[in-house]
Each structure stands twice: as structure tokens, then as C-alpha cells.
Amino acid sequence: MTDVEFDFLRTYLKARSGLALSGEKRYLVESRLGPVCRRFNLASLHDLVNALKGGREAAMEKAVVEAMTTNETFFFRDRAPFDLFRDVLLPEAMARRAAQRRLRIWCAAASTGQEPYSLAMMLHEAAPRLAGWTVDLVATDLSTEVLERARAGLYSHFEVQRGLPVQLLIKHFEQVGEQWRIAANLRQMVDFRPLNLLQPFDQLGTFDIVYCRNVLIYFDAATKGDVLARISASLAPDGAVLLGAAETVIGLTDRLAPNSQHRGLYNQAAAPARASTGLPAAAMASALQPPLRRVVGL
């Protein structure tokens, strides 16, 4: 692969996925796109680049982007953000939405589903308190391939060993051959949708809680700022955003501010200005919701 071809692929991937590859990532491109070449019967990356420049095969373009997407995830990853959900975010959101009895949660860059299913298990544990509530748990990812896996809810023994307490494995999974499938009631709680964070996502509606963890680290500063600003626009005035441990809003957007009590948690920086309609925050968030696609019973 020549320098010119590598630069083309870097530009191509950034435009379509936001992925910002540094010069030393050439080995990563070669290792991940080699199988794509074989899949489409191309002799080399040189041929792949020429095919992409021709822009005639959408399946190939999609395969290139998905091959370069990092899908590292596991159940209850880093644990603290999930303890925070159980102990702080969920109780506080329920108190704020007591009149509407509806919560909306978004997991962006959900990969193969371990993060939203971790939240679904926590919501299941809170079911007695959520009786009569509607909880929308939306999970999105750029890759349709990983979303198919997420919808199936089927995981290897290695995957269920990573972060999943054994009591939850026994309670919520059944063994299928050498794999484990998460229970149907939990699969039905999660609405998986394809979404590229570089594109508009206002059609998703407004959310009370957003998990956008460990994806911004792959973007450059300008892309991070743009995505964070649009997440703020999709967040209720009194909502909360969880980012990864290595991510921050500082220096990227002034629309979100760090929560002084909890690391990795961010809130709207100017909630009063956003309520200029005169509606209370909870009422305004409710008014901005799209029609229900489905109601998930806990």
C-alpha cells in the first residue's frame, strides 16, 4: 500500500465514519482490510482503493467501514457507570418524570449489545418501581453486522465471562450449544437501530439519559465537538450524558458541562436558556418525543 493509497483510505474512512487514523495505523488498515479484499476477490489493497474510487459497489463501501470499526465491548464495562445508573441516574430520572411515567435512554455505539443489555438487566431489577411506566431503551451503531448480532442476543462463553456476574448469567441467559442467549423479554426491551453519529439523529427524539462511551476517542476534535453538540440537542434539559473514562467535553463544546459529583457524567450547561418555551423541563422533554414505536413492558 503506497502513501497515497493510505492517505486516500484515511480520508475515506474519516468522511464516512469519523474515524481519525494517525500515520502509524497503517498496519491496522492492512490487517483489517485484507479480509475485505479476499471477500470481494480483489488481489490487493491497491485494487480495493481503485474500486472505492469508482464508487460502484455499496456493499464493498459498507464492508470497508465496518471492518475498520472497533467493536470492543463487554457486559457492565467499567462497572461504575452502571452503579451510577442504578443508584443515581435512574432514581433521579424517575423522580423528575413521575407525572409522565416515561423514560427514554439511548446507548450510542452499542456494538454487539452488551451495554444496552446490561442496562436492561438493571431495569428488570427495578421493575417493581417501574410498574406502569414506559421505558424506551434505544441502542444504535454504525455497523449493521454487529446490530444483527446484538438483536440475536447470542454470546460466546468468553463474552459472558467478561463482566457478567454469574448470578445474572443464570437468571437471564439460556445455553444454546456452546453459546448463551439472553432472555427474550430482555431482547424485546432494546430497540436496536442503525445510526451513523456523523449524520443527523434528531429523528430519535429526546432522551433523559445518554450513554455514549468509548466512541469519541476515535474522532478528531472537530468531529467530537459536533457530535457532542448534537447529543446535547437530543438531551432533555435536565438529562444526563455518560462518556467513557478517557473522554471529556472540555474544550470541545460549551453545551455540556461536567457534573461536579460524578466523574464521566455531564449535564446541559445552560438548561434555563433551553426552557425558553415557558414549559417546565419535564413537560418540554415529553412534548418533543416521537410517536411510540412500541411499548416495552417490564
KAMOCOR-V699335 format. One record per residue. N is the residue number from 1. OMEGA is omega in whole degrees, -180 to 180 (999 if undefined). Layout:
n->N omega->OMEGA
n->N omega->OMEGA
This chain:
n->1 omega->-179
n->2 omega->177
n->3 omega->-180
n->4 omega->180
n->5 omega->178
n->6 omega->179
n->7 omega->177
n->8 omega->-178
n->9 omega->177
n->10 omega->180
n->11 omega->-179
n->12 omega->-177
n->13 omega->179
n->14 omega->-178
n->15 omega->-174
n->16 omega->-177
n->17 omega->-176
n->18 omega->-178
n->19 omega->-180
n->20 omega->-177
n->21 omega->176
n->22 omega->-176
n->23 omega->-178
n->24 omega->-180
n->25 omega->180
n->26 omega->-179
n->27 omega->-179
n->28 omega->178
n->29 omega->-178
n->30 omega->-177
n->31 omega->-177
n->32 omega->-178
n->33 omega->175
n->34 omega->177
n->35 omega->177
n->36 omega->177
n->37 omega->-179
n->38 omega->180
n->39 omega->-177
n->40 omega->175
n->41 omega->177
n->42 omega->-174
n->43 omega->-174
n->44 omega->175
n->45 omega->175
n->46 omega->179
n->47 omega->179
n->48 omega->179
n->49 omega->179
n->50 omega->179
n->51 omega->179
n->52 omega->177
n->53 omega->177
n->54 omega->175
n->55 omega->-175
n->56 omega->-175
n->57 omega->-177
n->58 omega->-179
n->59 omega->179
n->60 omega->179
n->61 omega->179
n->62 omega->-179
n->63 omega->179
n->64 omega->-179
n->65 omega->-177
n->66 omega->179
n->67 omega->-177
n->68 omega->-180
n->69 omega->178
n->70 omega->-176
n->71 omega->178
n->72 omega->180
n->73 omega->172
n->74 omega->-176
n->75 omega->177
n->76 omega->-177
n->77 omega->-180
n->78 omega->174
n->79 omega->-175
n->80 omega->180
n->81 omega->179
n->82 omega->171
n->83 omega->178
n->84 omega->177
n->85 omega->-178
n->86 omega->-170
n->87 omega->-173
n->88 omega->-171
n->89 omega->-179
n->90 omega->178
n->91 omega->-179
n->92 omega->179
n->93 omega->178
n->94 omega->179
n->95 omega->-179
n->96 omega->-176
n->97 omega->-177
n->98 omega->-179
n->99 omega->-178
n->100 omega->-178
n->101 omega->177
n->102 omega->176
n->103 omega->177
n->104 omega->-176
n->105 omega->-179
n->106 omega->170
n->107 omega->177
n->108 omega->-178
n->109 omega->-173
n->110 omega->178
n->111 omega->-174
n->112 omega->167
n->113 omega->-176
n->114 omega->180
n->115 omega->179
n->116 omega->178
n->117 omega->174
n->118 omega->177
n->119 omega->179
n->120 omega->178
n->121 omega->179
n->122 omega->176
n->123 omega->177
n->124 omega->178
n->125 omega->-179
n->126 omega->-174
n->127 omega->179
n->128 omega->179
n->129 omega->-177
n->130 omega->179
n->131 omega->-179
n->132 omega->179
n->133 omega->168
n->134 omega->179
n->135 omega->176
n->136 omega->178
n->137 omega->-176
n->138 omega->179
n->139 omega->-176
n->140 omega->174
n->141 omega->177
n->142 omega->-172
n->143 omega->176
n->144 omega->180
n->145 omega->180
n->146 omega->177
n->147 omega->176
n->148 omega->176
n->149 omega->-179
n->150 omega->180
n->151 omega->179
n->152 omega->178
n->153 omega->-175
n->154 omega->-173
n->155 omega->178
n->156 omega->178
n->157 omega->178
n->158 omega->-176
n->159 omega->-180
n->160 omega->176
n->161 omega->-176
n->162 omega->173
n->163 omega->-176
n->164 omega->177
n->165 omega->-174
n->166 omega->-179
n->167 omega->177
n->168 omega->175
n->169 omega->-179
n->170 omega->-174
n->171 omega->-168
n->172 omega->-177
n->173 omega->171
n->174 omega->-179
n->175 omega->178
n->176 omega->-174
n->177 omega->179
n->178 omega->-180
n->179 omega->-179
n->180 omega->179
n->181 omega->178
n->182 omega->-173
n->183 omega->-177
n->184 omega->-178
n->185 omega->177
n->186 omega->177
n->187 omega->-179
n->188 omega->-180
n->189 omega->-173
n->190 omega->178
n->191 omega->-179
n->192 omega->-179
n->193 omega->174
n->194 omega->-180
n->195 omega->172
n->196 omega->-176
n->197 omega->177
n->198 omega->-177
n->199 omega->-179
n->200 omega->177
n->201 omega->179
n->202 omega->179
n->203 omega->179
n->204 omega->-178
n->205 omega->-176
n->206 omega->-176
n->207 omega->176
n->208 omega->-178
n->209 omega->178
n->210 omega->171
n->211 omega->177
n->212 omega->-168
n->213 omega->171
n->214 omega->172
n->215 omega->-180
n->216 omega->-178
n->217 omega->-179
n->218 omega->-176
n->219 omega->172
n->220 omega->-172
n->221 omega->-178
n->222 omega->179
n->223 omega->176
n->224 omega->-179
n->225 omega->179
n->226 omega->-180
n->227 omega->-180
n->228 omega->179
n->229 omega->-180
n->230 omega->172
n->231 omega->177
n->232 omega->180
n->233 omega->180
n->234 omega->-177
n->235 omega->175
n->236 omega->-179
n->237 omega->179
n->238 omega->-177
n->239 omega->-176
n->240 omega->178
n->241 omega->174
n->242 omega->174
n->243 omega->178
n->244 omega->-175
n->245 omega->-178
n->246 omega->-175
n->247 omega->-180
n->248 omega->174
n->249 omega->-174
n->250 omega->-179
n->251 omega->-177
n->252 omega->178
n->253 omega->176
n->254 omega->-178
n->255 omega->177
n->256 omega->-178
n->257 omega->178
n->258 omega->173
n->259 omega->-173
n->260 omega->-175
n->261 omega->-173
n->262 omega->-180
n->263 omega->179
n->264 omega->-179
n->265 omega->-177
n->266 omega->179
n->267 omega->177
n->268 omega->-177
n->269 omega->-176
n->270 omega->-177
n->271 omega->-179
n->272 omega->-179
n->273 omega->-178
n->274 omega->-177
n->275 omega->-174
n->276 omega->178
n->277 omega->-177
n->278 omega->178
n->279 omega->170
n->280 omega->-176
n->281 omega->-178
n->282 omega->-180
n->283 omega->180
n->284 omega->179
n->285 omega->180
n->286 omega->-178
n->287 omega->-177
n->288 omega->-176
n->289 omega->172
n->290 omega->176
n->291 omega->180
n->292 omega->174
n->293 omega->176
n->294 omega->176
n->295 omega->-178
n->296 omega->178
n->297 omega->179
n->298 omega->999
